[in-house]
């Protein structure tokens, strides 16, 4: 799969906002990568639910950067243990490059399912779920049926820090509700987003092996934790552009974590050179904008406004540069999306009309 950047689709036009919809073809594919900026402090902002919202991005000073990569299961032989996996997400902290967390997924037209997780270290032992976890309904809409989505996981694994006499059984239930849509501006980049709210209740039971009966375990203690999360899912790129979680730490303290996309571009490793060659000139423009896309022929060019509304669509007809009349468009910020022959976006850049 190539990178598939989300270009806007319209369902409704209510009070000036176009309601976004997330479909299978709009989820980034193998080869995509982007960076999240993470902060583990700060309050939990309360985003109002409902349609046509304009949310305010909280002031956050990040303390680390995480790189997210969309990888093929063929890079991880352990994927064969989990079933029909076609997408592995690897998240790496750029502060140390020591450990990476992995989630093993199945992306289909019905949804994004998570089958297991693991950590990429010297010793790799994935945790395989008892049943797939449906992370996203597809297509995903504000008026969809994603409410009360419940997942129960029974994960069994031996060992902790090299000690093979411990058994942990984890069981958690997640209820999600897609309860709003609107827009948010993150560091001067506007996004049209869907709001997803979820509550995860996790129960971890710890067992120790009985010395006199090897292979038999006795329950030692059980820990229950609750995590609340709000996610804003971009209608431009098909990913979460901002999320905040609140949960209780192991010492009873409240822990917050903010993650946000700081750049408006997502790169596909195999397409990054082509994306960087996308040029708009003049920019800002007032009557004509020239779009140059070297080495990419038969592309579909789309111009959308900040609410996600499609305002122009042109086929390049084997040309590597085209000129588009924009004199009929109002002043403001727009995005130019370039799609390949399969209809999947490979590049997006910002356009200012003055």
Secondary structure, 3 states (H helix, E strand, C coil): CCCCECCCCCCCEECCEECCCECHHHCCCCCEEEEEEEECCCCCCCCCCEEEEEECCCCCCCCEEEEEEEECHHHCHHHHHCCCCCEEEEEEECCCCCCEEEEEEEECCCEEEEEEEEEECCCCCCEEEEEEEEEEECCECCCCCCCCCCCCCCEEEEEECCEEEEEEEEEEEEEEEEEEEEEEEECCEEEEEEEEEEEEEEEEEEEEECCCCCCCEEEEEEEEEEEEEEEEEECCCCCEEEEEEEEECCCCCEEEEEEEECCCCCEECCCHHHHHCCEEECCCECCEEEEECCCCCCCEEEEEECCCCEEEEEECCCCCEEEEECCCCCCEEEEEEEECCCCCEEEEEEEEEC
